[in-house]
Amino acid sequence: MTTTFTSTLPKVATARAARVRRFAYRGLAVALAGSLAVHLGFSLWPVEMPTAPDNVPLVATITEMPPPPKPVATPAPRPPKPRLKAPSSVTAPAPVALPAPEPEPTTIEPTPEAIAAGPALPTPTDVAPVLPPPAVPDVPVKTLPPRVDLVYKAFLGTRGFLIGEATYRFEHAVNEYRITTVGEARGLAALFLRGQGRLESRGTITAAGLRPLEFSVERGSRERRESALFDWETGIVTLHEQKTSPLELPTFDPLALMWQYYFTPPTADEVMVSVATTRRVARYSLTREGTDRIAWGQGEIDAERWHRRSEDGKTDAYFWLASSLRFIPVKIRVTNTDRGTVEALLDSIRVDEEVVPQ
């Protein structure tokens, strides 16, 4: 009896190859979800502020960053007025001495010679010319528009495998700020990741830069929302599931750190900062290593290369700050020892079409 196996082997090989592809794609999805959900996001959309509708796009593109808004000084409370005590007894006012009458001025009759000469003419030094004040040109004061979008191209690895866009919107009013992202996977990543991810940072603008008050992460729905609350008076940050951690200065969340050096440019070559997410607070050292020429969406630009190391050694990151763009990051590279490498390159800076100087 002869047994034929020719029809079985191709099916086994095909099924095995399909399983390998599924595991490979699943690993890619885990890598994208872990790295981009916190650091970059996918194809992030505009987010509504209370005074601005969500569906208003930012269409104007600028190639230079205006100066940051200065914190508005709040007036100090006025001290209470002291109460006047009522006098215990009423006394008659003392008599006031009247001044002596002034003598009447003596009239001097002009001489015949003075009448014939007429009034005396003033000398040149007696009359000063009156000039009009110089005209001051009405120059509008440039400042940061109320809404600014930093639009990045997101790549998997360092070889330019494009996976979408990441947009970070900064909004401010008086001394308050809000940074928002809403992301949805595009392209290959959209085949494996469902739903939207939303990151948000709220806080105040101080003379030392940004001071976050709340950082939240929403993964797909409001039921999967986590937050970190910063209490600067007690020096405690409350994380997910009511875990707490002490606040060390300076401490930022990931979104506030992106904009911090726009407000306070770095002066030292090495800086220590703490970064709080919704799950933990990590301590990082930031080191300035040199200057590179970076090609971004609007041409080429010189940018300082900064290296960020975590104390546990699990995350390694580089980011390039452009001094001509007031130290906003033009390139970001995040490497996680468990999930691979993700890069983001600044593509454009978008603002409202009509910017009114403040």
DRENKOL-279034 format. One line per field, with one value per residue (C-alpha): residue in one letter; x, y, z. Coordinates in Angstrom, 2 decimals, padded with zeros to 5 digits, always signed. Layout:
BEGIN
aa = A, ...
px = X, ...
py = Y, ...
pz = Z, ...
END
This chain:
BEGIN
aa = M, T, T, T, F, T, S, T, L, P, K, V, A, T, A, R, A, A, R, V, R, R, F, A, Y, R, G, L, A, V, A, L, A, G, S, L, A, V, H, L, G, F, S, L, W, P, V, E, M, P, T, A, P, D, N, V, P, L, V, A, T, I, T, E, M, P, P, P, P, K, P, V, A, T, P, A, P, R, P, P, K, P, R, L, K, A, P, S, S, V, T, A, P, A, P, V, A, L, P, A, P, E, P, E, P, T, T, I, E, P, T, P, E, A, I, A, A, G, P, A, L, P, T, P, T, D, V, A, P, V, L, P, P, P, A, V, P, D, V, P, V, K, T, L, P, P, R, V, D, L, V, Y, K, A, F, L, G, T, R, G, F, L, I, G, E, A, T, Y, R, F, E, H, A, V, N, E, Y, R, I, T, T, V, G, E, A, R, G, L, A, A, L, F, L, R, G, Q, G, R, L, E, S, R, G, T, I, T, A, A, G, L, R, P, L, E, F, S, V, E, R, G, S, R, E, R, R, E, S, A, L, F, D, W, E, T, G, I, V, T, L, H, E, Q, K, T, S, P, L, E, L, P, T, F, D, P, L, A, L, M, W, Q, Y, Y, F, T, P, P, T, A, D, E, V, M, V, S, V, A, T, T, R, R, V, A, R, Y, S, L, T, R, E, G, T, D, R, I, A, W, G, Q, G, E, I, D, A, E, R, W, H, R, R, S, E, D, G, K, T, D, A, Y, F, W, L, A, S, S, L, R, F, I, P, V, K, I, R, V, T, N, T, D, R, G, T, V, E, A, L, L, D, S, I, R, V, D, E, E, V, V, P, Q
px = +000.00, +001.34, +000.54, +000.70, +001.77, +002.14, -001.19, -000.64, +002.79, +001.86, -001.14, +001.01, +003.61, +000.94, -000.69, +002.68, +003.59, +000.24, +000.84, +004.31, +002.85, +000.13, +002.69, +004.92, +002.02, +000.91, +004.41, +004.38, +001.01, +002.27, +005.34, +003.29, +000.71, +003.30, +005.63, +003.40, +000.42, +002.49, +005.23, +003.89, +000.32, -001.15, -002.53, -003.65, -006.67, -007.55, -009.21, -011.77, -011.10, -014.11, -014.09, -013.14, -015.16, -013.48, -014.23, -012.26, -009.03, -005.75, -004.83, -002.11, +001.49, +004.30, +008.05, +009.08, +007.83, +006.69, +007.71, +005.92, +003.15, +004.31, +002.55, -000.03, +000.66, -002.39, -003.03, -002.31, -005.28, -005.63, -005.01, -008.07, -008.43, -007.75, -010.80, -010.84, -011.56, -014.20, -012.83, -013.74, -014.55, -015.14, -012.81, -013.21, -010.74, -007.88, -008.04, -006.16, -004.03, -004.83, -001.89, -001.09, -002.31, +000.32, +001.34, -000.03, +002.51, +004.05, +003.24, +006.31, +005.60, +007.54, +009.98, +009.56, +012.62, +011.06, +007.77, +009.62, +011.69, +008.61, +008.42, +011.67, +012.18, +013.01, +016.48, +016.93, +017.64, +014.33, +012.17, +012.62, +011.28, +008.42, +008.85, +006.12, +006.80, +008.36, +005.92, +006.06, +005.27, +002.37, +004.14, +001.98, +003.41, +004.03, +003.13, +002.06, -001.37, -004.11, -003.83, -000.73, -000.38, +002.97, +002.46, +004.94, +005.46, +005.73, +008.07, +008.71, +012.47, +015.16, +014.80, +011.76, +008.90, +006.01, +003.10, +001.13, +001.06, +001.26, -000.15, +000.28, -002.01, -001.03, -003.75, -003.45, -005.48, -004.14, -001.96, -003.56, -002.47, -003.76, -001.92, -004.03, -003.64, -006.23, -004.82, -006.06, -003.85, -003.34, -001.92, -000.53, -001.03, -004.76, -005.14, -004.25, -005.10, -008.73, -010.18, -008.59, -006.07, -006.24, -003.58, -004.14, -002.11, -003.56, -001.74, -000.48, +002.16, +004.65, +007.87, +009.73, +007.72, +004.89, +003.51, +001.16, -001.92, -003.45, -002.22, -004.68, -004.55, -007.70, -007.32, -010.23, -013.08, -013.80, -014.12, -010.41, -009.26, -006.33, -005.01, -002.25, -003.10, -000.34, -000.74, +002.09, +001.06, +001.48, +004.21, +002.36, +001.20, -001.70, -001.42, -003.69, -005.48, -004.80, -001.07, +000.99, +004.52, +006.44, +006.91, +010.48, +011.33, +011.23, +008.53, +006.63, +004.34, +005.37, +003.37, +004.48, +008.13, +007.80, +006.91, +008.95, +012.08, +010.02, +009.24, +012.61, +015.47, +018.11, +021.26, +023.25, +024.60, +023.07, +019.66, +017.86, +014.06, +011.25, +008.52, +005.17, +002.83, -000.41, +001.42, +004.78, +007.28, +010.70, +013.88, +015.83, +019.11, +019.15, +022.55, +023.38, +025.69, +026.11, +024.42, +023.08, +021.58, +018.00, +015.77, +012.20, +009.02, +009.99, +013.66, +016.84, +017.58, +020.33, +019.19, +020.83, +020.93, +019.87, +020.14, +017.68, +018.50, +016.24, +017.53, +016.27, +017.94, +014.78, +014.13, +016.60, +015.60, +017.08, +015.43, +016.65, +015.78, +016.01, +017.10, +015.77, +012.32, +012.63, +013.73, +010.72, +011.65, +012.07, +012.93, +012.27, +013.59, +012.41, +013.97, +012.48, +014.48, +011.29, +009.35, +011.76, +012.33, +009.94, +010.85, +008.90, +009.98, +008.38, +006.47, +004.68, +003.60, -000.03, -001.99, -005.36, -005.70, -006.17, -003.81, -004.65, -001.62, -002.13
py = +000.00, +003.43, +006.47, +009.96, +012.97, +015.56, +017.28, +017.58, +019.22, +022.49, +022.96, +022.50, +024.93, +027.49, +027.27, +027.57, +030.65, +032.22, +031.68, +033.25, +036.29, +036.63, +036.53, +039.03, +041.43, +041.00, +041.91, +044.97, +046.02, +045.67, +047.73, +050.50, +050.54, +050.72, +053.35, +055.64, +055.75, +057.61, +059.33, +060.17, +058.98, +058.28, +060.81, +063.08, +065.31, +068.78, +068.82, +071.30, +073.98, +075.34, +078.56, +077.03, +074.43, +071.15, +071.30, +074.49, +073.45, +075.32, +076.08, +078.76, +077.47, +079.50, +078.94, +080.82, +080.74, +084.00, +084.80, +082.91, +084.61, +086.21, +085.23, +087.81, +089.18, +088.85, +091.86, +091.28, +091.60, +095.03, +095.19, +096.11, +099.75, +100.51, +101.49, +105.01, +105.16, +107.65, +110.39, +109.94, +113.63, +116.58, +119.51, +122.98, +123.80, +126.08, +129.63, +130.06, +133.18, +135.10, +136.21, +139.90, +141.69, +142.09, +145.65, +146.95, +146.98, +150.38, +151.67, +152.82, +155.41, +154.85, +157.53, +159.50, +157.69, +154.21, +155.27, +156.51, +153.24, +150.96, +147.39, +145.46, +142.69, +139.17, +137.84, +134.57, +132.70, +133.77, +131.84, +128.02, +126.41, +123.96, +120.82, +118.22, +114.78, +112.28, +110.02, +106.43, +103.81, +101.57, +098.18, +095.19, +093.09, +089.50, +086.76, +083.14, +082.67, +081.19, +077.85, +076.23, +072.76, +071.00, +068.39, +065.49, +062.61, +059.36, +056.57, +053.04, +052.51, +054.79, +053.97, +056.10, +053.55, +056.06, +055.03, +058.29, +061.79, +063.00, +066.43, +068.24, +071.22, +073.93, +076.33, +079.07, +081.83, +084.21, +081.95, +078.62, +076.15, +072.94, +070.46, +067.84, +064.97, +062.62, +059.80, +057.07, +054.47, +054.79, +052.56, +049.18, +049.96, +050.52, +046.84, +045.84, +048.82, +049.85, +052.98, +056.31, +057.36, +060.74, +062.48, +065.76, +068.02, +070.97, +073.43, +076.95, +079.13, +080.49, +082.47, +079.11, +077.60, +075.06, +073.62, +070.69, +070.17, +067.13, +064.63, +062.11, +059.20, +057.85, +054.57, +054.08, +055.16, +057.26, +054.08, +053.46, +056.85, +057.28, +060.47, +061.94, +064.88, +067.26, +068.91, +071.42, +072.72, +069.32, +068.13, +064.92, +063.56, +061.09, +058.42, +055.72, +053.58, +056.24, +055.58, +058.55, +059.78, +062.82, +065.76, +066.84, +070.07, +070.15, +067.57, +067.49, +065.17, +063.99, +066.69, +069.57, +068.52, +068.93, +072.62, +073.46, +074.75, +077.01, +078.99, +078.55, +077.71, +075.37, +077.04, +074.08, +071.13, +068.61, +068.81, +066.47, +066.27, +064.05, +062.93, +061.73, +059.52, +058.06, +054.98, +056.16, +058.99, +058.49, +060.51, +061.39, +063.09, +065.30, +065.89, +068.26, +066.37, +068.59, +070.26, +068.50, +069.70, +068.36, +068.32, +069.05, +069.79, +073.42, +072.93, +072.37, +073.71, +073.49, +071.76, +070.83, +067.10, +066.14, +062.64, +061.45, +058.50, +056.86, +055.64, +052.09, +051.92, +050.71, +053.80, +055.75, +058.87, +061.62, +064.88, +067.79, +071.35, +074.17, +077.48, +079.40, +077.93, +078.86, +075.35, +073.35, +069.75, +069.23, +065.55, +062.91, +059.36, +057.00, +053.57, +051.02, +047.88, +045.79, +047.51, +048.90, +052.43, +055.17, +058.51, +061.73, +064.56, +068.02, +068.57, +071.90, +074.50, +075.50, +078.37, +080.03, +081.77, +085.21, +085.94, +089.09, +090.58, +090.76
pz = +000.00, -000.91, +001.25, -000.27, +001.89, -000.84, -000.15, +003.65, +003.80, +001.99, +004.31, +007.42, +006.13, +005.26, +008.69, +010.42, +008.36, +009.20, +012.93, +012.63, +010.89, +013.55, +016.36, +014.53, +013.99, +017.60, +018.78, +016.55, +017.95, +021.53, +020.66, +019.08, +021.86, +024.62, +023.19, +021.19, +023.54, +026.15, +024.19, +020.73, +020.04, +016.62, +014.15, +016.96, +016.42, +017.80, +021.22, +022.50, +025.06, +026.96, +024.90, +021.52, +019.59, +018.80, +015.09, +014.39, +012.61, +012.79, +009.19, +009.29, +009.24, +010.84, +010.62, +013.77, +017.33, +018.95, +022.54, +025.32, +027.30, +030.51, +033.73, +034.75, +038.21, +040.41, +042.69, +046.38, +048.71, +050.28, +054.03, +056.10, +057.02, +060.70, +062.71, +064.22, +067.95, +069.08, +071.40, +075.08, +075.60, +073.34, +073.95, +072.53, +069.78, +070.74, +069.40, +066.15, +065.77, +062.58, +060.42, +060.30, +057.16, +054.46, +053.55, +050.28, +047.43, +046.60, +043.14, +041.20, +038.53, +035.28, +034.23, +030.95, +029.50, +030.19, +028.58, +025.45, +025.18, +025.28, +026.73, +027.01, +024.40, +025.72, +025.11, +023.13, +026.35, +027.84, +025.31, +024.96, +021.77, +022.37, +020.23, +019.68, +021.18, +018.74, +016.99, +018.29, +015.64, +016.54, +016.45, +017.46, +020.28, +019.22, +021.63, +021.56, +019.92, +022.14, +020.29, +018.75, +017.21, +016.93, +014.20, +014.06, +011.68, +013.65, +012.57, +013.78, +014.18, +012.79, +009.09, +008.35, +008.52, +008.66, +010.87, +011.20, +012.66, +016.24, +017.11, +020.42, +020.99, +023.48, +024.65, +027.24, +028.85, +031.51, +033.72, +032.82, +030.16, +028.64, +026.40, +024.65, +022.20, +020.76, +018.69, +016.39, +014.74, +010.98, +008.29, +009.37, +013.07, +012.50, +011.62, +015.18, +017.42, +017.89, +019.48, +020.36, +022.96, +024.69, +026.77, +028.60, +030.87, +032.78, +034.99, +035.51, +033.85, +036.38, +036.20, +036.33, +033.46, +033.56, +036.78, +036.08, +038.21, +036.46, +033.88, +032.45, +030.00, +028.36, +026.48, +024.12, +026.43, +029.52, +031.58, +030.98, +032.21, +034.60, +036.13, +038.27, +040.56, +041.68, +045.09, +045.31, +048.74, +050.40, +047.99, +047.01, +043.65, +043.68, +040.97, +039.60, +042.22, +044.90, +045.04, +046.20, +045.66, +046.94, +044.60, +043.95, +042.16, +039.25, +038.36, +035.08, +033.19, +029.68, +027.88, +030.12, +029.69, +025.91, +026.34, +029.46, +027.71, +025.48, +028.64, +030.43, +028.03, +029.50, +030.79, +032.19, +030.19, +032.61, +034.27, +036.68, +036.40, +037.62, +035.22, +036.57, +034.57, +035.89, +037.22, +038.59, +039.07, +037.48, +037.86, +034.70, +033.87, +030.76, +029.15, +026.30, +023.94, +020.87, +017.90, +014.79, +011.53, +011.37, +008.28, +009.37, +007.46, +006.71, +005.76, +007.78, +011.23, +013.85, +017.03, +020.32, +020.95, +024.49, +025.93, +028.57, +030.77, +033.33, +036.67, +036.04, +032.62, +030.85, +028.74, +026.65, +024.74, +022.61, +021.72, +019.63, +020.75, +018.19, +019.69, +016.67, +017.45, +021.13, +022.17, +021.10, +020.13, +016.38, +016.74, +019.42, +019.65, +022.41, +022.87, +025.25, +025.94, +025.77, +022.97, +020.37, +019.04, +017.96, +016.36, +015.78, +013.46, +013.55, +010.31, +010.87, +013.43, +013.01, +014.53, +013.98, +010.64, +012.22, +015.09, +017.08, +018.94, +022.69
END
